[in-house]
Amino acid sequence: MADERTRVGDGRMAHHPAETKAGLIRRLRRIEGQVRGIARLIDEDTYCDDVLNQVASVESALNGVRKQLLEAHIRGCVVEQIASGRHGVIDELMVTIGRMTR
């Protein structure tokens, strides 16, 4: 299973197995469609409760993507950086988790 690597601004690379990356992209495209659907519902003056339920569905789907990415980040990037002696990644991870839990 080949990793696809994507360079970030500071030279670090994100790497995800091809099937993981494809799965994430599929999920995000479905979410994108759900968001467009919510916009349509609002444009069509759909009952607020129905729209709110769709918003909750999108939030749940995004939380699933977030969990999958966080796990991949910890198991891959974080472990790799710690093994290379770059322990600053722990501080970076804590800031990221703090943002996620606001």
PyMOL CGO cylinders between C-alpha atoms (Angstrom):
from pymol import cmd
from pymol.cgo import CYLINDER

trace = [
    CYLINDER, 0.00, 0.00, 0.00, 1.68, 3.16, -1.23, 0.3, 1, 1, 1, 1, 1, 1,
    CYLINDER, 1.68, 3.16, -1.23, 1.63, 6.39, 0.73, 0.3, 1, 1, 1, 1, 1, 1,
    CYLINDER, 1.63, 6.39, 0.73, 0.72, 9.61, -1.00, 0.3, 1, 1, 1, 1, 1, 1,
    CYLINDER, 0.72, 9.61, -1.00, 2.77, 12.47, 0.42, 0.3, 1, 1, 1, 1, 1, 1,
    CYLINDER, 2.77, 12.47, 0.42, 1.70, 16.09, 0.38, 0.3, 1, 1, 1, 1, 1, 1,
    CYLINDER, 1.70, 16.09, 0.38, 4.15, 18.84, 1.28, 0.3, 1, 1, 1, 1, 1, 1,
    CYLINDER, 4.15, 18.84, 1.28, 2.96, 21.47, 3.73, 0.3, 1, 1, 1, 1, 1, 1,
    CYLINDER, 2.96, 21.47, 3.73, 4.25, 25.04, 3.92, 0.3, 1, 1, 1, 1, 1, 1,
    CYLINDER, 4.25, 25.04, 3.92, 7.15, 24.36, 6.29, 0.3, 1, 1, 1, 1, 1, 1,
    CYLINDER, 7.15, 24.36, 6.29, 8.46, 21.32, 4.41, 0.3, 1, 1, 1, 1, 1, 1,
    CYLINDER, 8.46, 21.32, 4.41, 6.78, 18.63, 6.49, 0.3, 1, 1, 1, 1, 1, 1,
    CYLINDER, 6.78, 18.63, 6.49, 4.74, 16.08, 4.61, 0.3, 1, 1, 1, 1, 1, 1,
    CYLINDER, 4.74, 16.08, 4.61, 1.38, 14.52, 5.26, 0.3, 1, 1, 1, 1, 1, 1,
    CYLINDER, 1.38, 14.52, 5.26, 1.21, 10.92, 4.14, 0.3, 1, 1, 1, 1, 1, 1,
    CYLINDER, 1.21, 10.92, 4.14, -1.86, 8.77, 3.87, 0.3, 1, 1, 1, 1, 1, 1,
    CYLINDER, -1.86, 8.77, 3.87, -2.30, 5.37, 2.27, 0.3, 1, 1, 1, 1, 1, 1,
    CYLINDER, -2.30, 5.37, 2.27, -4.04, 5.80, -1.08, 0.3, 1, 1, 1, 1, 1, 1,
    CYLINDER, -4.04, 5.80, -1.08, -7.23, 4.05, 0.06, 0.3, 1, 1, 1, 1, 1, 1,
    CYLINDER, -7.23, 4.05, 0.06, -7.43, 6.20, 3.22, 0.3, 1, 1, 1, 1, 1, 1,
    CYLINDER, -7.43, 6.20, 3.22, -6.98, 9.35, 1.18, 0.3, 1, 1, 1, 1, 1, 1,
    CYLINDER, -6.98, 9.35, 1.18, -9.59, 8.23, -1.35, 0.3, 1, 1, 1, 1, 1, 1,
    CYLINDER, -9.59, 8.23, -1.35, -12.03, 7.41, 1.46, 0.3, 1, 1, 1, 1, 1, 1,
    CYLINDER, -12.03, 7.41, 1.46, -11.54, 10.80, 3.08, 0.3, 1, 1, 1, 1, 1, 1,
    CYLINDER, -11.54, 10.80, 3.08, -12.07, 12.57, -0.23, 0.3, 1, 1, 1, 1, 1, 1,
    CYLINDER, -12.07, 12.57, -0.23, -15.28, 10.56, -0.85, 0.3, 1, 1, 1, 1, 1, 1,
    CYLINDER, -15.28, 10.56, -0.85, -16.58, 11.45, 2.62, 0.3, 1, 1, 1, 1, 1, 1,
    CYLINDER, -16.58, 11.45, 2.62, -15.74, 15.13, 2.15, 0.3, 1, 1, 1, 1, 1, 1,
    CYLINDER, -15.74, 15.13, 2.15, -17.47, 15.22, -1.23, 0.3, 1, 1, 1, 1, 1, 1,
    CYLINDER, -17.47, 15.22, -1.23, -20.60, 13.71, 0.35, 0.3, 1, 1, 1, 1, 1, 1,
    CYLINDER, -20.60, 13.71, 0.35, -20.42, 16.34, 3.08, 0.3, 1, 1, 1, 1, 1, 1,
    CYLINDER, -20.42, 16.34, 3.08, -19.99, 19.02, 0.44, 0.3, 1, 1, 1, 1, 1, 1,
    CYLINDER, -19.99, 19.02, 0.44, -23.19, 17.77, -1.21, 0.3, 1, 1, 1, 1, 1, 1,
    CYLINDER, -23.19, 17.77, -1.21, -24.98, 17.82, 2.14, 0.3, 1, 1, 1, 1, 1, 1,
    CYLINDER, -24.98, 17.82, 2.14, -23.93, 21.44, 2.70, 0.3, 1, 1, 1, 1, 1, 1,
    CYLINDER, -23.93, 21.44, 2.70, -25.23, 22.40, -0.75, 0.3, 1, 1, 1, 1, 1, 1,
    CYLINDER, -25.23, 22.40, -0.75, -28.46, 20.61, 0.17, 0.3, 1, 1, 1, 1, 1, 1,
    CYLINDER, -28.46, 20.61, 0.17, -28.75, 22.68, 3.35, 0.3, 1, 1, 1, 1, 1, 1,
    CYLINDER, -28.75, 22.68, 3.35, -28.34, 25.86, 1.33, 0.3, 1, 1, 1, 1, 1, 1,
    CYLINDER, -28.34, 25.86, 1.33, -31.13, 24.65, -0.97, 0.3, 1, 1, 1, 1, 1, 1,
    CYLINDER, -31.13, 24.65, -0.97, -33.36, 23.90, 2.00, 0.3, 1, 1, 1, 1, 1, 1,
    CYLINDER, -33.36, 23.90, 2.00, -32.86, 27.41, 3.36, 0.3, 1, 1, 1, 1, 1, 1,
    CYLINDER, -32.86, 27.41, 3.36, -33.44, 28.93, -0.07, 0.3, 1, 1, 1, 1, 1, 1,
    CYLINDER, -33.44, 28.93, -0.07, -36.71, 26.96, -0.31, 0.3, 1, 1, 1, 1, 1, 1,
    CYLINDER, -36.71, 26.96, -0.31, -37.84, 28.12, 3.16, 0.3, 1, 1, 1, 1, 1, 1,
    CYLINDER, -37.84, 28.12, 3.16, -37.82, 24.58, 4.55, 0.3, 1, 1, 1, 1, 1, 1,
    CYLINDER, -37.82, 24.58, 4.55, -39.01, 24.23, 8.14, 0.3, 1, 1, 1, 1, 1, 1,
    CYLINDER, -39.01, 24.23, 8.14, -36.15, 25.17, 10.49, 0.3, 1, 1, 1, 1, 1, 1,
    CYLINDER, -36.15, 25.17, 10.49, -36.19, 21.92, 12.45, 0.3, 1, 1, 1, 1, 1, 1,
    CYLINDER, -36.19, 21.92, 12.45, -35.60, 19.95, 9.25, 0.3, 1, 1, 1, 1, 1, 1,
    CYLINDER, -35.60, 19.95, 9.25, -32.68, 22.21, 8.32, 0.3, 1, 1, 1, 1, 1, 1,
    CYLINDER, -32.68, 22.21, 8.32, -31.20, 21.94, 11.81, 0.3, 1, 1, 1, 1, 1, 1,
    CYLINDER, -31.20, 21.94, 11.81, -31.32, 18.15, 11.59, 0.3, 1, 1, 1, 1, 1, 1,
    CYLINDER, -31.32, 18.15, 11.59, -29.37, 18.31, 8.34, 0.3, 1, 1, 1, 1, 1, 1,
    CYLINDER, -29.37, 18.31, 8.34, -26.81, 20.65, 9.93, 0.3, 1, 1, 1, 1, 1, 1,
    CYLINDER, -26.81, 20.65, 9.93, -26.39, 18.16, 12.79, 0.3, 1, 1, 1, 1, 1, 1,
    CYLINDER, -26.39, 18.16, 12.79, -25.83, 15.41, 10.23, 0.3, 1, 1, 1, 1, 1, 1,
    CYLINDER, -25.83, 15.41, 10.23, -23.08, 17.42, 8.54, 0.3, 1, 1, 1, 1, 1, 1,
    CYLINDER, -23.08, 17.42, 8.54, -21.43, 18.15, 11.89, 0.3, 1, 1, 1, 1, 1, 1,
    CYLINDER, -21.43, 18.15, 11.89, -21.47, 14.45, 12.73, 0.3, 1, 1, 1, 1, 1, 1,
    CYLINDER, -21.47, 14.45, 12.73, -19.95, 13.57, 9.37, 0.3, 1, 1, 1, 1, 1, 1,
    CYLINDER, -19.95, 13.57, 9.37, -17.20, 16.18, 9.82, 0.3, 1, 1, 1, 1, 1, 1,
    CYLINDER, -17.20, 16.18, 9.82, -16.48, 14.83, 13.30, 0.3, 1, 1, 1, 1, 1, 1,
    CYLINDER, -16.48, 14.83, 13.30, -15.95, 11.41, 11.72, 0.3, 1, 1, 1, 1, 1, 1,
    CYLINDER, -15.95, 11.41, 11.72, -13.45, 12.89, 9.26, 0.3, 1, 1, 1, 1, 1, 1,
    CYLINDER, -13.45, 12.89, 9.26, -11.72, 14.74, 12.10, 0.3, 1, 1, 1, 1, 1, 1,
    CYLINDER, -11.72, 14.74, 12.10, -11.39, 11.55, 14.18, 0.3, 1, 1, 1, 1, 1, 1,
    CYLINDER, -11.39, 11.55, 14.18, -9.99, 9.61, 11.24, 0.3, 1, 1, 1, 1, 1, 1,
    CYLINDER, -9.99, 9.61, 11.24, -7.47, 12.36, 10.45, 0.3, 1, 1, 1, 1, 1, 1,
    CYLINDER, -7.47, 12.36, 10.45, -6.45, 12.74, 14.08, 0.3, 1, 1, 1, 1, 1, 1,
    CYLINDER, -6.45, 12.74, 14.08, -5.82, 9.03, 14.44, 0.3, 1, 1, 1, 1, 1, 1,
    CYLINDER, -5.82, 9.03, 14.44, -3.80, 8.94, 11.22, 0.3, 1, 1, 1, 1, 1, 1,
    CYLINDER, -3.80, 8.94, 11.22, -1.83, 11.99, 12.36, 0.3, 1, 1, 1, 1, 1, 1,
    CYLINDER, -1.83, 11.99, 12.36, -0.98, 10.47, 15.74, 0.3, 1, 1, 1, 1, 1, 1,
    CYLINDER, -0.98, 10.47, 15.74, -0.16, 7.00, 14.41, 0.3, 1, 1, 1, 1, 1, 1,
    CYLINDER, -0.16, 7.00, 14.41, 1.86, 8.35, 11.49, 0.3, 1, 1, 1, 1, 1, 1,
    CYLINDER, 1.86, 8.35, 11.49, 3.19, 11.87, 11.64, 0.3, 1, 1, 1, 1, 1, 1,
    CYLINDER, 3.19, 11.87, 11.64, 3.47, 12.24, 15.41, 0.3, 1, 1, 1, 1, 1, 1,
    CYLINDER, 3.47, 12.24, 15.41, 5.08, 8.85, 15.98, 0.3, 1, 1, 1, 1, 1, 1,
    CYLINDER, 5.08, 8.85, 15.98, 7.49, 9.49, 13.10, 0.3, 1, 1, 1, 1, 1, 1,
    CYLINDER, 7.49, 9.49, 13.10, 8.53, 12.90, 14.45, 0.3, 1, 1, 1, 1, 1, 1,
    CYLINDER, 8.53, 12.90, 14.45, 9.00, 11.64, 18.02, 0.3, 1, 1, 1, 1, 1, 1,
    CYLINDER, 9.00, 11.64, 18.02, 11.11, 8.75, 16.70, 0.3, 1, 1, 1, 1, 1, 1,
    CYLINDER, 11.11, 8.75, 16.70, 13.24, 11.35, 14.90, 0.3, 1, 1, 1, 1, 1, 1,
    CYLINDER, 13.24, 11.35, 14.90, 13.75, 13.27, 18.14, 0.3, 1, 1, 1, 1, 1, 1,
    CYLINDER, 13.75, 13.27, 18.14, 11.38, 16.12, 17.28, 0.3, 1, 1, 1, 1, 1, 1,
    CYLINDER, 11.38, 16.12, 17.28, 9.39, 16.21, 20.51, 0.3, 1, 1, 1, 1, 1, 1,
    CYLINDER, 9.39, 16.21, 20.51, 7.94, 19.66, 19.73, 0.3, 1, 1, 1, 1, 1, 1,
    CYLINDER, 7.94, 19.66, 19.73, 5.27, 17.78, 17.80, 0.3, 1, 1, 1, 1, 1, 1,
    CYLINDER, 5.27, 17.78, 17.80, 3.63, 17.00, 21.15, 0.3, 1, 1, 1, 1, 1, 1,
    CYLINDER, 3.63, 17.00, 21.15, 3.11, 20.70, 21.86, 0.3, 1, 1, 1, 1, 1, 1,
    CYLINDER, 3.11, 20.70, 21.86, 1.76, 21.16, 18.34, 0.3, 1, 1, 1, 1, 1, 1,
    CYLINDER, 1.76, 21.16, 18.34, -0.64, 18.24, 18.85, 0.3, 1, 1, 1, 1, 1, 1,
    CYLINDER, -0.64, 18.24, 18.85, -1.87, 19.64, 22.16, 0.3, 1, 1, 1, 1, 1, 1,
    CYLINDER, -1.87, 19.64, 22.16, -2.65, 23.00, 20.51, 0.3, 1, 1, 1, 1, 1, 1,
    CYLINDER, -2.65, 23.00, 20.51, -4.53, 21.19, 17.74, 0.3, 1, 1, 1, 1, 1, 1,
    CYLINDER, -4.53, 21.19, 17.74, -6.52, 19.11, 20.22, 0.3, 1, 1, 1, 1, 1, 1,
    CYLINDER, -6.52, 19.11, 20.22, -7.30, 22.29, 22.17, 0.3, 1, 1, 1, 1, 1, 1,
    CYLINDER, -7.30, 22.29, 22.17, -8.73, 23.88, 19.04, 0.3, 1, 1, 1, 1, 1, 1,
    CYLINDER, -8.73, 23.88, 19.04, -10.77, 20.79, 18.31, 0.3, 1, 1, 1, 1, 1, 1,
    CYLINDER, -10.77, 20.79, 18.31, -12.35, 20.69, 21.76, 0.3, 1, 1, 1, 1, 1, 1,
    CYLINDER, -12.35, 20.69, 21.76, -13.48, 24.32, 22.04, 0.3, 1, 1, 1, 1, 1, 1,
]
cmd.load_cgo(trace, "trace")
